[in-house]
Amino acid sequence: MTAINRGQKRDGRGILLIILLVISLFLLSLSDKTTVEKPKSYGLTFLSFFQNIIHNSFSLVGDTFNSIGELRELRHNYNDALVSLENYAGLERELERLRSENQLLREQLDFSHEMDYRNVSARIIGKDPANFYNSFVINKGSRDGILHDMAVVAYDRGMFGLVGKVEEVGINSSIIIPITNSQCFVAAKLRNSRYEGLVSGSNGISDDLIMEYVNKKAEFSTIMGEPVVTSGLKSLYPPELFIGRITDYSAEEYDTSMELTLEPVIDLSQIEYVFVLTEE
């Protein structure tokens, strides 16, 4: 009885083992793919996560360096553009200056051709800033036929007029004493009424001119703005050269003459070129 029971138990265990083995094989056959793939999937997911982090980090660093490089290049291009713009602006200013100078030279050339006197054109190369109305220097001298006491004229704002006379002559330059100098005297007359007088500078106080010894009768025919010209009588200066226009006058009862204040037709502070009259 005992042996039989033992054999039955062994047989029962064997059958149970076989059943468990079959069930295990069946379950294994159903789940072998998922159980194997899940670890692989988890590993790949984990690895991809870190790969993405590393890739994004390197991309961010690379983009940052690229941006810095692009900013440097943009700043360099911007600075080059500023330099080019400044150069263009300088060229435009220089072109405008050359145009103005060319126009001025054309006007001066036309004026010199229209004059009834042989002349030598000259450029002002020296001025005394502290005492401009006393003298200035031109770039022509005895080599160019210029002599002492020759008359000097200029063209300014559509008008030609007397500037002064040659005071000293060098080989290649000359000193001009302008009519605004109080030591420069010019025999003059009112262009319309023909009254005569003597014009000189106002002692450097201003660029106004003073015309003295004008007949007192001129008070009744004097018109503000009337031109005053050279008389040409016993004078170094040719006749009918414009000097200035009347801006004021004074006549005292006890005086036999009157005094006129003139504004020069030539603005000596603006002119650059003059003409020395050498021969009629």
C-alpha angles and dihedrals in degrees: 000000000000094000091050093051091049092052092049091051091051091048091048091052092049092050091047090049091050091049092049090047091052092047090048092050090049094050091044090053090052099046106028093101097048094042091052098039096048095064089045090049092048091049093048091048092049092047093047091052092057092041090055091049092050093044093049091047093052090044091051092049091046093048090048093053090045090051091050090050092048091049091051090049091048091050090049091049090046092053090047089050091051091050091048091048091051090048091050091048090050091049091049091051091047091049091051090049091050091049091052092046091047091051090048092050091050091053091047091049093049090048093050090052092051096052120102091221134076106246145180116223115220139177125230107243102167137040132172104233092197095049108015095156092062102061148330137193130243129198097241130081146156091317087065095049098263117149137187117282096016114150119252123208136175142196117234133164093345094312132098120208149155117289103175140271140289109269103174131012129208129177096265103009142036138201116234124204108207127217088249087071110101089223093058113090124189127188104230145167139199105262097222106030092032095220110154134221145144122274125205140153125278098246093270093295091120140335091268119118128223122219111198137183094037114159110260090231087072087075090079095049102032114118123196109249094024111149121247118208138180114277096209091216113138088334140129089229126081116243126266098026110146114247107168149303129267113258100163143354140193131203123182119206094235094049124090092208138041134225125230129200115217135195110217115242089219119065100217092194091062107039121100102176132047136180124228111211107225104168140359 
